[in-house]
Amino acid sequence: MKLRTGITLVAILAATTVTSAFAQGSGADTFKSKCAMCHGADGLATGPAGKAMQVPAFNSPAAAKATTAEMIAITTTGKGKMPAYTGKLTDAQIKDVVAYIKTLQK
């Protein structure tokens, strides 16, 4: 019985790791194609577009304290000069890109 439990735990861990890695990979791809032009590849918004539009860096105090739900809402509905991505990205893509953005804040 212990062997079966161990195999089950390994299978669950593997599935979680693969799903997490896929989400981060697809989130990174979406970020590069839809977000990096303004937010910068590193999320610091130091490029010409980021500076011109006064895009806050993801490591700014305001961005760092935003919850995942708040970031999803901002991405979905837009904020300030940032356009809404409803209809441009799926809900899953938005969640993945926000998860990727959270890795840039660390």
C-alpha positions in Angstrom: 0.0 0.0 0.0 2.9 2.4 0.8 4.3 1.9 -2.7 1.0 2.9 -4.3 0.8 6.0 -2.1 4.3 7.0 -3.1 3.6 6.5 -6.8 0.4 8.6 -6.5 2.4 11.4 -4.7 5.1 11.4 -7.4 2.4 11.5 -10.1 0.7 14.4 -8.5 4.0 16.3 -8.0 5.0 15.7 -11.7 1.6 16.9 -13.0 1.8 20.0 -10.9 5.3 20.8 -11.9 4.6 20.3 -15.6 1.4 22.4 -15.4 3.3 25.2 -13.5 6.2 25.1 -16.0 3.8 25.2 -19.0 1.9 28.2 -17.5 5.2 30.0 -16.9 6.4 29.2 -20.4 3.2 30.3 -22.1 3.0 33.3 -19.8 6.5 34.3 -20.8 5.7 33.9 -24.4 2.5 36.0 -24.1 4.4 38.6 -22.1 7.1 38.9 -24.8 4.6 39.3 -27.6 2.0 41.5 -25.9 3.6 43.3 -23.0 7.4 43.7 -23.3 7.1 46.5 -25.9 5.9 48.8 -23.1 6.9 47.0 -19.9 10.3 45.9 -21.1 11.6 42.3 -21.3 12.6 42.5 -17.6 9.4 44.4 -16.4 11.3 47.6 -15.5 9.8 49.7 -18.3 13.1 51.4 -19.1 12.7 51.3 -22.9 11.5 54.2 -25.0 7.8 53.2 -25.0 7.8 52.6 -21.2 9.5 55.9 -20.5 7.3 57.9 -23.0 4.1 56.5 -21.5 5.4 56.6 -17.9 4.8 52.9 -17.4 5.4 51.8 -13.8 8.0 49.1 -13.3 6.7 45.8 -11.9 9.0 46.1 -8.9 7.6 49.5 -8.0 5.9 49.6 -4.6 2.4 50.0 -6.1 2.9 47.1 -8.6 4.6 44.9 -6.0 1.7 45.2 -3.6 -1.0 44.5 -6.2 -2.7 41.1 -5.8 -3.0 38.6 -8.5 -6.7 39.3 -8.8 -6.0 43.0 -9.1 -3.4 42.4 -11.8 -5.8 40.1 -13.7 -8.5 42.8 -13.5 -6.0 45.5 -14.8 -4.9 43.3 -17.7 -8.5 42.4 -18.5 -10.1 45.8 -18.4 -7.1 48.1 -18.9 -5.8 51.0 -16.8 -4.7 54.4 -17.8 -2.9 54.2 -21.1 -2.8 50.4 -21.0 -5.5 48.8 -23.2 -7.9 46.2 -22.1 -7.0 42.7 -23.2 -10.5 41.2 -23.1 -11.1 39.5 -26.4 -7.4 39.8 -27.3 -6.2 37.2 -24.7 -8.1 34.3 -23.2 -8.7 34.2 -19.4 -6.0 31.5 -19.2 -3.5 33.6 -21.1 -4.1 36.5 -18.8 -3.7 34.3 -15.7 -0.5 32.9 -17.2 1.0 36.3 -18.0 0.2 37.6 -14.6 1.8 34.5 -13.0 4.9 35.3 -15.2 4.9 39.0 -14.1 4.9 37.8 -10.5 8.2 36.0 -11.2 9.6 39.3 -12.5 8.8 41.0 -9.2 11.1 38.7 -7.2 
